Each structure stands twice: as structure tokens, then as C-alpha cells.
């Protein structure tokens, strides 16, 4: 009979994690389960750094950003000895199953760990919304809202000074934040990793706006947009984090300089950076995270391990971790081009 479960958050933080932690704890209490919180993701599981969670522990945290458990980008598969430590610590702590909240890296690792006999269920969280198998992930809605507000504010200063404003947003392999915030904010050009572009095309569109009397423009570009599309630039070998993710060199600044050089129009670059994934989650993210947390506990009680809870339309379902491991959820080009039919409209 199941007695204790644990919950952990891995990878980058995002708004909504605490709402999901709260939901796991409160749902677990419905089944009279003891709840352990694993600190700092896989690192905490390797080091047996855990804390007991109760209803009182999660009181009031639904509106908090970040994660009360902390997080890390530790790869549990890097050292075979770490997996042995994980299995030993789980057994000694009396943990029957784990709720793993993470992005593509954390959940891919979760699949491998589950294959070694560790019972777990995943919850998708990332502001990039690039996790395969779910329509939306925790944190995405908040990030889009934050960037949209930034674009709204940049609109007025761009218009006042007759400038091009370039906004570089997060999006390593998928351009969801750029596309959705760009559309919501009325951006004139949106550049994402999934769609190749040329500087000639970008400059032609912006020049046409200028000639038509629109003396300012907003350009939104995802950090993962291809550098080589900008004047054929060669980008030096990049630095990578411990998970192998590229640390980008600032494609927005490269684009801004090239636009100003080619068009002769004053150009400024804004990079919201980690502001996009900090702070208070939106109501939508709080609700989505709560629904995911409830479903994750239900799946554990049902013994449906090795799965990730997922949003499909308005319903919460599950997807085998095997199907999502090492895959991403890119923007469909047809969806992008459909939205781009509005790109030349006046705001």
C-alpha cells in the first residue's frame, strides 16, 4: 500500500511551480499520503536533501513565483553512481513514487530514471512551451503576459522617437513566446527558430512600413533564431551549461546593429531576459499548475507510472514519458504563417 510520495522541481524555474507543489501536497493529503519535498531537483535526490511538506508548508504559496524547493540543472545520468544513490535514497526515505516537474531535459532524464525502476510521474513546466505531448506547459502563459506588457510599453517610446525597437525573448528551439507575445503586442516582424528568414526580407518589410508613413516598428526575435540568417554571420563556438544548453550570444543585438546599418533608422534593443520567468504567475498558470498537480497524484495512486500529465484542449490527460523524451514541440509553420497575415496591419 502506498504511504509516501515526493515532489521535485528541476531545470529552470518558472511561475506556477509553487501552485503545482501546493496541489500535490493538498491532493496527497486526500489519500492520507505523506509528502516529501526534494530540494534542488535531481541534485537533492542524489544528496538525499529532503524536507517534509504539510498543508501548512504550502499555505499561501499559490501566488508565489519560483519554487520553494529550489532547483538545479543537475543531470542524474551523468555519473552512474548517482543513479545508485537515487535508488538507495528513495528506498531509505520510504518514498513510493515521485512527482517530477521539469522541462524537456528534466523529463527526458525522468524517462531514463523510470526505466531503472523508479516510479514517477512528470509535470510539464517551461516558459518556452516546447515540451512535446502537451498543448501548454506551466509558466508559458505568464511569460507571454510579461513580454506582451513590455512590447506595449516599447510601442509608445518607439512611436515617439521614430525608432525600430528589437525585443529579444527566450525560446531556444521553439518560438512560442516570440510568436504569441508578438501577435498580442502587435509586433510588425516576428522571427522564430522554426522559420528561416533573410535580412533582405526583413529590411524590405520594415522599409515598406517607413515609406508608407509608419515611422517606427517593433521587431520580436526569439533567442534561438538562426544567427546565420543575419548577414551570413559566423558565430564563434558557444559556451554551454551543465545540461549542454547553448548560452546565446545575443541575437537581438546582432539584428539591431544590422537593421540600423542597412536601413539608417535609429534602432534600440531590449532583452527582458530572466524577467520573463520570474514573479507572480497569472491566474491561468496557477489553475493549470493546480490541475496538473491534482492529476499527477491521481496517476500515482492509480499506479500509472512513467507518464507525464498533459493538457489536450481543455482536458488533462497523460502521455508516456517515452514518447516525449528528447523531442520538442515546435511552432507549426502553417500556424505561424496564418498569424502573419496580420503583420502589416496598422496598430
Order of alpha helices (4+ residues) and beta strands (2+ residues): beta-alpha-beta-alpha-beta-alpha-beta-alpha-beta-alpha-beta-alpha-beta-alpha-beta-beta-beta-alpha-beta-alpha-beta-beta-alpha-alpha
